[in-house]
Amino acid sequence: MGKMSFPEDENNPSRTIMATRSMTSRETLIYKSEYKRKGDGEYRLPTIREIATLMGFPYSYQFYGAENTKWRQIGNAVCPPMSSALAKSVRLSMNLGTIHDSEIIFQSPTKKLDGFKNLNTFSKKKFNNPPKRKPTALFRAHPFKDGNMTIALTNFNPSKSNVSHEYLAEWHSSIFMGSGKDFIVRAIPKSGFKRIARLIESHHDTQGKKFVIEFEKKFKNFIGNSNKFQEAYISGQKSEFYEPSRLISEIGEFILRHEPEEKYMQIPDLIPEKEQVPTKQVLAMYAINRIIS
């Protein structure tokens, strides 16, 4: 699928509309919200009307069913302009000539139809029924992807094939590298931050020591309190102090302020598979491992 923009680059053609309405997969389309929000609500999925328009459906076209059902109908459809071009080609091959495009009349339904919710009302959507996570909901998030790798916080041990309910009390910091059959998952030992701190300080000298000291100050309330993460996560309130996705976002911003440039480190004893590792990923290794220590 190539390198993706975040949020979507609206100056380029849209990526493929998939039938599954996901918010976390590689296929997800994410747009910047029109509302001036920071954090929760800052980004959004496209609306049903928007993905239908991207697929080439007439603006007056309506869809039946719940929102996920409508999304699936659109994602599974063939783009109407593509269908039209194919039909024209078939007619030409049969010497039937083309049928001129008819004028599209934009009008709303004249009567109320059960099960149909007019997509062209321009009314603001109400979020009065937020989704709730199960107490055993899984969590995995990383501050950024760079060097074909991520450093993630998870509430399960990703190096194990079978996820047990240990994640309710156990949080892990792990390295994810590569792709396909060469994909590597490596857990960082709980006390690994001490060793990583020494590497950062030896590589960065005064800047490395400054990063470690300032991280300890800023995130002191989180260190050693990962037992509170799960409760905050299933609450769904990103304003919650210990909410892990908010925490990962804060860690990412903190690292980028200290490491805005593209620098690299050689750490063959930790990651022998790579000659060089982005320095900000090493900082992420320290930060996430320190939080759960």
C-alpha angles and dihedrals in degrees: 000000000000129000111335130210122232111239101018116274101241091195091068129067112276120263118243117300105230125206093235115080098218129162098193110040131093089256093060117119111214124189132187110256118247088224117087097246132148118206114344108046095012091119132032146186118254116266123249090255091051096052090044089053091047088053091051101251114153111265091241094055115117131202131213128228139024121332095262090049092052091048091052092049091053095042092050093047127097110242107265093228088053091049089049093051091049092050091049091050092051092049091049091050088054092048091242097127126227129295113230115241111260121230113264113229112209109215137139122237110282093220136032113266119201112245095015119112111191108238093201100067094102088215119150115255116246117224099200098131107053117190117257125217124223117250088249095051113145122235132200126159139151132199095234144333118245135148090023089292143092135203108217141192112218136174090218135051104262093193090068119082094214117054112215130188090266088102090077088075104015125074122185141197114215143174119232116192140172129358141260117005090347092059111132129199118190126176118220113226114250092249094041093110091078092060092042091050090056090051092050093048093047091048098041101030108193093003091054093051090047091053092052093046095047092045090054090052098046098043101032092118091057099045110105093002100098088123087079095052098082095052091049091046097053091046088069091216108131089190087067109115096230097037102137099216089053089047092052090050090051091049091050093052091046092052094047090052089056096038109031094150128075102255131157139210133202111228106159092160091061102030110017092169092072129057090204133019124197107258092228089059089055088051088051090051089056095042099050094041091049092052093057096039 
